[in-house]
Amino acid sequence: MRRIVKNRRTLATTSLRRDALAVLEAGLRAIDTRRAVRAAFRLRGPRLRIAGRSWDLSAYDHVYVVGIGKAAYDAASELDRLLGRRIDGGIVLDVKSGPLRRMTSIAGTHPLPSLANMRATGEIVALLKQVDSKDLVIAVVSGGGSALLCWPHGMKGEALASVTDALLKKGADITEINTVRKHLSEIQGGQFARMAYPAAVIGLLFSDVPGDDPGTIASGPTVRDTTTVDDAARVLAKHDILRVCRMPDCQLRETPKDRVFFSKVANFVLMSNRVALRAMEAEARRLGYATRIRSRELAGEARDAGRMLAGLPRRGEMVLAAGETTVTVRGKGKGGRNQEVALGALPHVADDALVLSCASDGIDNTPVAGAIADAATRRRAAAKGLDAAKALADNASFAFFRAAGQQIVTGKTGANVSDLMIAARAKAKKKK
């Protein structure tokens, strides 16, 4: 079986590490995007069934697929295989691209919007504007789509990137960031559904957000938005974004509230971190550990989350968590949420324990997925003359763990269900 953690052999230097990496592998394997699409679809002749709902594909003049986010390419590839010639075209915008028979695959940028993303989004907008009541649009919506799907309202793409970057550096959480994005967009916050109306829309959602709120996943392009312009303005004011970005104002736009635009939309959440945690828990128990799920919605400062996780596990226990922490950037270093979780945990983790944090998409704001913190990491860091406190103050977790050789490498996984974390303590040694 192909291993997802590519450097597992290098990292698995203790029995506790081997077990923790096996548990992480189980979680990553369980959220396979292609498998999720196969499990959701029931196709008999021209009739498609998903979760008790059905559509007669022969009743539509055209069937299009539009995919956005870090699970978009893998999902579209599986749809290509399942539906074949029933697909009349489409556009798939992901952080990676590849061959598709019936759709155009485009690679965009993340976590900030870009001109490339705007060009690809323009093609999606053009497609949506041509569909009518006799067409069906299958929309794959996944984490990362908020930055990839970029069609700003009342501002240039560079200004939108500046606002997004400022929110990220200020430590705004994903709900706050996506609230602002929805009201600075011509396609998010339900605008996708408005453009596609009166065509039928099937939304296949892959959640990477706390609580699996469909309206927050990729800023809810196919979902009727419950936030308002006032909500977005409050987020901008809270984090002083206009001053930081040196902008006089933001032309916030209200999202469509008329239910008619959503009357032919059916959204389905196909995947979330609940699936990953369930698989991780089963594997940990199989390996003989007591288990505890700390949270599916872990939030707050990454370094604080790391310190908290370090103090949780009892002997022979694996504490599991998932969520999306934040990093308030104070220094000039480079890193990601997961590496900062591990760096925050490093001084506090017991000698017979570890803390592991991994981005389920394999991209922790860097080419790596995360890192491991334990006594072995401390020894490697000391041997290299690395200062964990200094690295944390400079937000330089990437350079620290790269030099220590303790980064988790998976490559782009094609899935995205938030971050996965393990705090584990070794089992008691058996008496002879």
C-alpha positions as CSV (number, residue, x, y, z in Angstrom):
1,M,0.0,0.0,0.0
2,R,1.4,3.4,-1.0
3,R,2.4,5.5,2.0
4,I,1.0,9.0,2.2
5,V,3.7,10.3,4.5
6,K,6.7,10.1,2.1
7,N,9.4,10.4,4.8
8,R,7.8,8.1,7.3
9,R,10.8,5.8,7.4
10,T,13.1,8.7,8.3
11,L,10.7,10.0,11.0
12,A,9.7,6.7,12.6
13,T,12.7,6.4,14.9
14,T,10.8,5.4,18.0
15,S,7.8,3.0,18.6
16,L,5.7,6.0,19.7
17,R,6.5,7.8,16.5
18,R,5.8,4.8,14.4
19,D,2.4,4.4,16.0
20,A,1.5,8.1,15.7
21,L,2.5,8.1,12.0
22,A,0.4,5.0,11.4
23,V,-2.6,6.8,13.0
24,L,-2.0,9.9,10.9
25,E,-1.8,7.7,7.8
26,A,-5.2,6.1,8.7
27,G,-6.8,9.5,8.9
28,L,-5.3,10.7,5.6
29,R,-6.3,7.5,3.8
30,A,-9.9,7.8,5.1
31,I,-10.4,11.2,3.5
32,D,-9.5,10.1,0.0
33,T,-11.5,12.4,-2.3
34,R,-12.0,9.9,-5.1
35,R,-13.3,7.4,-2.7
36,A,-15.8,9.9,-1.2
37,V,-17.2,10.7,-4.7
38,R,-17.6,7.0,-5.5
39,A,-19.3,6.4,-2.2
40,A,-21.8,9.2,-2.7
41,F,-22.8,8.5,-6.3
42,R,-25.3,5.9,-7.4
43,L,-25.7,5.9,-11.2
44,R,-28.1,3.5,-12.9
45,G,-28.5,4.3,-16.5
46,P,-29.2,8.0,-16.8
47,R,-30.4,8.3,-13.2
48,L,-28.1,9.8,-10.6
49,R,-28.8,9.4,-6.9
50,I,-27.0,11.2,-4.0
51,A,-28.2,10.8,-0.4
52,G,-31.8,10.0,-1.3
53,R,-32.1,12.7,-4.0
54,S,-32.2,11.8,-7.7
55,W,-31.7,13.5,-11.1
56,D,-32.4,12.1,-14.6
57,L,-29.3,13.2,-16.5
58,S,-31.1,12.5,-19.8
59,A,-33.6,15.3,-19.0
60,Y,-30.8,18.0,-19.3
61,D,-29.5,19.5,-22.5
62,H,-26.0,19.8,-20.9
63,V,-24.2,18.6,-17.8
64,Y,-21.3,20.8,-16.7
65,V,-18.7,20.3,-13.9
66,V,-17.2,23.2,-12.1
67,G,-14.6,22.4,-9.4
68,I,-12.8,24.7,-7.0
69,G,-10.4,24.1,-4.2
70,K,-7.8,21.6,-3.1
71,A,-10.1,18.6,-3.6
72,A,-11.4,19.8,-7.0
73,Y,-9.1,18.0,-9.4
74,D,-9.3,14.5,-7.7
75,A,-13.1,14.8,-7.4
76,A,-13.4,15.9,-11.1
77,S,-11.2,13.1,-12.2
78,E,-13.5,10.6,-10.5
79,L,-16.6,12.3,-12.0
80,D,-14.8,12.1,-15.4
81,R,-14.5,8.4,-14.9
82,L,-18.0,7.8,-13.5
83,L,-20.1,10.0,-15.8
84,G,-17.9,10.0,-19.0
85,R,-19.7,11.3,-22.0
86,R,-22.6,12.6,-19.9
87,I,-20.4,15.5,-19.1
88,D,-20.5,18.2,-21.7
89,G,-17.7,20.3,-20.4
90,G,-16.4,22.2,-17.4
91,I,-13.6,24.0,-15.6
92,V,-11.6,22.7,-12.6
93,L,-9.5,25.2,-10.6
94,D,-7.2,23.6,-8.0
95,V,-3.6,24.1,-6.7
96,K,-2.7,21.3,-9.1
97,S,-3.7,20.4,-12.6
98,G,-3.8,17.3,-14.7
99,P,-5.4,15.5,-17.6
100,L,-9.2,15.4,-17.8
101,R,-11.2,14.1,-20.8
102,R,-14.3,16.3,-20.5
103,M,-13.1,19.4,-18.5
104,T,-10.4,22.0,-18.5
105,S,-8.0,21.7,-15.6
106,I,-6.3,24.9,-14.3
107,A,-3.7,25.3,-11.5
108,G,-4.1,28.4,-9.4
109,T,-2.4,30.0,-6.4
110,H,-3.1,29.7,-2.6
111,P,-3.4,31.1,0.0
112,L,-3.6,34.5,-1.7
113,P,-5.7,35.4,-4.8
114,S,-3.8,36.2,-8.0
115,L,-4.2,37.3,-11.6
116,A,-4.1,33.6,-12.6
117,N,-7.0,32.8,-10.3
118,M,-9.0,35.8,-11.7
119,R,-8.4,34.6,-15.3
120,A,-9.6,31.1,-14.4
121,T,-12.6,32.5,-12.4
122,G,-13.5,34.6,-15.4
123,E,-13.8,31.4,-17.5
124,I,-16.1,29.9,-14.8
125,V,-18.2,33.1,-14.8
126,A,-18.5,32.9,-18.6
127,L,-19.7,29.3,-18.3
128,L,-22.2,30.0,-15.6
129,K,-23.7,32.9,-17.6
130,Q,-24.4,30.7,-20.6
131,V,-26.4,27.9,-18.7
132,D,-30.2,27.9,-18.6
133,S,-33.1,26.0,-17.1
134,K,-32.4,22.9,-19.2
135,D,-28.8,22.5,-17.9
136,L,-27.2,20.9,-14.8
137,V,-24.1,22.1,-13.1
138,I,-22.2,19.8,-10.7
139,A,-20.1,22.1,-8.5
140,V,-17.2,20.6,-6.5
141,V,-16.6,23.0,-3.6
142,S,-13.6,22.4,-1.3
143,G,-11.2,24.2,1.0
144,G,-8.8,26.6,-0.7
145,G,-11.6,27.7,-3.0
146,S,-11.9,31.1,-1.3
147,A,-8.6,32.2,-2.7
148,L,-8.8,30.2,-5.9
149,L,-12.3,31.5,-6.9
150,C,-11.4,35.2,-7.3
151,W,-13.8,37.7,-8.9
152,P,-13.6,40.8,-6.6
153,H,-16.3,43.4,-6.3
154,G,-15.2,47.1,-6.6
155,M,-11.5,46.5,-6.2
156,K,-8.5,45.1,-8.1
157,G,-7.1,41.7,-7.4
158,E,-4.0,43.1,-5.8
159,A,-6.2,45.0,-3.2
160,L,-8.1,41.8,-2.4
161,A,-4.9,39.9,-1.9
162,S,-3.7,42.7,0.4
163,V,-6.9,42.5,2.5
164,T,-6.6,38.7,2.7
165,D,-2.9,38.8,3.6
166,A,-3.6,41.3,6.4
167,L,-6.4,39.2,7.8
168,L,-4.2,36.1,7.9
169,K,-1.3,38.0,9.5
170,K,-3.6,39.5,12.1
171,G,-4.8,36.1,13.2
172,A,-8.3,36.3,12.0
173,D,-10.1,32.9,12.0
174,I,-11.5,31.2,8.9
175,T,-15.1,32.3,9.6
176,E,-14.0,35.9,9.9
177,I,-11.9,35.8,6.7
178,N,-14.6,34.1,4.7
179,T,-17.2,36.6,5.9
180,V,-15.1,39.4,4.4
181,R,-14.4,37.5,1.3
182,K,-18.1,36.8,0.6
183,H,-18.8,40.5,0.7
184,L,-15.9,41.5,-1.5
185,S,-16.8,39.0,-4.2
186,E,-19.0,38.7,-7.3
187,I,-19.1,34.9,-7.1
188,Q,-18.9,33.8,-3.5
189,G,-21.5,34.0,-0.8
190,G,-24.2,32.4,-3.0
191,Q,-23.3,34.5,-6.1
192,F,-22.3,31.3,-8.0
193,A,-25.8,30.0,-7.5
194,R,-27.3,33.3,-8.6
195,M,-25.2,33.3,-11.8
196,A,-26.2,29.7,-12.6
197,Y,-29.9,30.2,-12.0
198,P,-32.2,28.9,-13.4
199,A,-30.0,25.8,-14.1
200,A,-30.0,23.0,-11.6
201,V,-27.0,22.8,-9.3
202,I,-25.6,19.9,-7.3
203,G,-23.0,21.1,-4.8
204,L,-20.5,18.4,-3.7
205,L,-18.9,20.0,-0.6
206,F,-15.6,18.9,1.1
207,S,-15.4,20.7,4.4
208,D,-12.3,22.2,6.0
209,V,-14.1,24.5,8.4
210,P,-15.3,24.4,12.0
211,G,-18.7,22.8,12.3
212,D,-18.8,22.0,8.6
213,D,-20.9,25.1,7.9
214,P,-21.7,24.9,4.1
215,G,-21.8,28.7,3.9
216,T,-18.2,28.9,5.1
217,I,-16.7,26.2,2.9
218,A,-14.8,28.1,0.2
219,S,-16.9,31.1,1.2
220,G,-20.1,29.4,0.2
221,P,-20.5,30.0,-3.5
222,T,-23.5,27.7,-3.9
223,V,-25.1,28.4,-0.5
224,R,-27.5,31.2,0.6
225,D,-25.4,33.4,2.8
226,T,-26.6,34.3,6.4
227,T,-23.9,37.0,7.0
228,T,-24.4,40.6,6.1
229,V,-22.4,43.6,4.9
230,D,-22.4,44.8,8.5
231,D,-20.8,41.5,9.7
232,A,-18.0,42.0,7.2
233,A,-17.5,45.6,8.2
234,R,-17.2,44.6,11.9
235,V,-14.4,42.1,11.0
236,L,-12.5,44.7,9.0
237,A,-12.8,47.2,11.9
238,K,-11.9,44.6,14.6
239,H,-8.6,43.9,12.8
240,D,-8.0,47.4,11.6
241,I,-7.6,46.2,8.1
242,L,-8.3,49.4,6.1
243,R,-5.4,51.1,8.0
244,V,-3.1,48.2,7.6
245,C,-3.8,48.0,3.9
246,R,-3.7,51.9,3.5
247,M,-7.2,51.8,1.9
248,P,-9.8,54.5,2.4
249,D,-12.6,52.0,2.3
250,C,-13.8,48.6,1.0
251,Q,-16.8,48.5,-1.3
252,L,-18.6,45.7,0.5
253,R,-21.5,44.1,-1.4
254,E,-24.5,42.4,0.1
255,T,-24.9,38.7,-0.9
256,P,-28.1,37.4,-2.6
257,K,-30.8,36.6,0.0
258,D,-33.7,35.8,-2.4
259,R,-34.4,32.1,-2.0
260,V,-35.5,31.7,-5.6
261,F,-31.8,31.7,-6.6
262,F,-31.3,28.6,-4.4
263,S,-34.5,26.8,-5.2
264,K,-32.8,24.4,-7.7
265,V,-29.6,23.9,-5.6
266,A,-28.9,20.8,-3.6
267,N,-25.7,20.8,-1.5
268,F,-24.1,17.7,0.0
269,V,-21.2,17.7,2.5
270,L,-19.3,14.6,1.3
271,M,-16.3,14.8,3.6
272,S,-15.1,16.4,6.8
273,N,-12.6,15.9,9.5
274,R,-15.1,13.7,11.4
275,V,-14.2,10.9,9.0
276,A,-10.5,11.4,9.5
277,L,-10.8,11.4,13.3
278,R,-13.0,8.3,13.3
279,A,-10.3,6.4,11.3
280,M,-7.5,7.7,13.5
281,E,-9.3,6.7,16.6
282,A,-9.9,3.2,15.3
283,E,-6.2,2.8,14.3
284,A,-5.0,4.1,17.7
285,R,-7.2,1.6,19.5
286,R,-6.0,-1.2,17.3
287,L,-2.4,-0.3,18.3
288,G,-3.4,-0.6,22.0
289,Y,-3.8,3.1,23.0
290,A,-6.6,4.7,25.0
291,T,-8.1,7.4,22.9
292,R,-9.7,10.8,23.4
293,I,-10.9,13.3,20.9
294,R,-10.1,16.7,22.2
295,S,-12.0,18.7,19.5
296,R,-13.1,18.7,15.9
297,E,-13.0,22.5,15.9
298,L,-9.7,23.3,17.6
299,A,-9.0,27.0,17.1
300,G,-6.9,29.8,18.7
301,E,-3.2,30.7,18.4
302,A,-1.2,27.8,17.0
303,R,1.6,28.1,19.6
304,D,-1.0,28.1,22.4
305,A,-2.7,25.0,20.9
306,G,0.7,23.3,20.8
307,R,1.4,24.0,24.5
308,M,-2.1,22.8,25.4
309,L,-1.8,19.6,23.5
310,A,1.6,18.8,25.0
311,G,0.0,18.6,28.5
312,L,-2.9,16.4,27.6
313,P,-2.0,12.8,27.0
314,R,-1.8,10.3,29.9
315,R,0.4,7.2,29.7
316,G,-0.6,5.0,26.9
317,E,-3.1,7.5,25.5
318,M,-3.5,9.3,22.1
319,V,-5.4,12.5,22.2
320,L,-6.7,13.4,18.8
321,A,-7.9,16.8,17.5
322,A,-8.7,18.6,14.2
323,G,-9.4,22.2,13.3
324,E,-7.8,25.3,12.1
325,T,-5.6,27.4,14.4
326,T,-4.3,30.8,13.5
327,V,-0.9,32.5,13.5
328,T,-0.5,36.1,14.4
329,V,2.6,37.1,12.5
330,R,5.0,39.0,14.7
331,G,8.3,38.1,13.1
332,K,9.8,37.8,9.6
333,G,10.2,34.1,9.4
334,K,8.3,31.6,7.3
335,G,6.1,28.8,8.5
336,G,2.6,27.4,8.8
337,R,-0.1,26.7,11.4
338,N,0.9,23.1,11.9
339,Q,4.6,23.7,12.2
340,E,3.9,26.5,14.7
341,V,1.7,24.1,16.7
342,A,4.6,21.7,16.9
343,L,7.1,24.5,17.8
344,G,4.8,25.8,20.5
345,A,4.6,22.3,21.9
346,L,8.3,21.5,21.8
347,P,9.5,23.0,25.1
348,H,6.5,21.4,27.0
349,V,6.1,17.9,25.6
350,A,7.2,15.1,28.1
351,D,10.3,13.0,27.3
352,D,8.0,9.9,26.6
353,A,5.4,11.8,24.6
354,L,5.0,13.7,21.3
355,V,2.8,16.3,19.5
356,L,2.3,15.9,15.8
357,S,0.4,18.4,13.6
358,C,-0.3,17.9,9.9
359,A,-2.2,19.8,7.2
360,S,-4.6,17.4,5.6
361,D,-4.0,19.0,2.2
362,G,-0.2,18.5,2.6
363,I,0.6,22.2,2.3
364,D,1.2,24.0,5.6
365,N,1.8,27.3,3.9
366,T,5.0,25.7,2.7
367,P,5.9,22.6,0.7
368,V,5.6,20.4,3.8
369,A,2.5,19.2,5.7
370,G,3.6,19.8,9.3
371,A,6.1,18.6,12.0
372,I,6.7,16.4,15.0
373,A,7.8,17.7,18.4
374,D,9.3,15.4,21.0
375,A,12.5,14.7,23.0
376,A,14.2,13.5,19.8
377,T,13.3,16.8,18.1
378,R,14.8,18.6,21.0
379,R,18.0,16.6,20.8
380,R,18.3,17.2,17.0
381,A,17.7,20.9,17.5
382,A,20.3,21.2,20.2
383,A,22.8,19.3,18.1
384,K,22.2,21.8,15.3
385,G,22.4,24.8,17.6
386,L,18.7,25.7,17.0
387,D,16.8,28.0,19.4
388,A,13.1,27.1,19.6
389,A,12.2,30.2,21.5
390,K,13.9,32.5,19.0
391,A,12.3,30.6,16.1
392,L,8.9,30.9,17.6
393,A,9.3,34.7,18.2
394,D,10.2,35.1,14.6
395,N,7.5,32.8,13.3
396,A,10.3,30.8,11.7
397,S,8.9,27.3,12.2
398,F,9.7,26.1,8.7
399,A,13.4,26.8,8.9
400,F,13.6,25.4,12.4
401,F,12.0,22.0,11.5
402,R,13.8,21.8,8.2
403,A,17.2,22.2,9.9
404,A,16.1,19.6,12.6
405,G,14.8,17.2,9.9
406,Q,11.5,16.8,11.6
407,Q,9.0,18.0,9.0
408,I,6.2,15.8,7.7
409,V,6.2,15.5,3.9
410,T,3.2,14.2,2.0
411,G,3.0,16.4,-1.1
412,K,-0.4,17.7,-2.2
413,T,-2.9,15.1,-1.0
414,G,-5.9,16.1,-3.1
415,A,-8.0,16.3,0.1
416,N,-8.6,19.1,2.6
417,V,-10.6,18.6,5.9
418,S,-8.6,21.0,8.1
419,D,-5.5,20.2,10.2
420,L,-5.1,16.9,12.0
421,M,-3.3,16.8,15.4
422,I,-2.0,14.0,17.7
423,A,-0.7,14.3,21.3
424,A,0.5,10.9,22.4
425,R,2.3,9.3,25.4
426,A,4.1,6.0,25.3
427,K,2.5,2.9,26.8
428,A,3.9,1.5,30.1
429,K,6.6,-1.0,29.5
430,K,5.6,-4.6,30.1
431,K,7.1,-6.3,33.1
432,K,9.4,-9.3,32.3
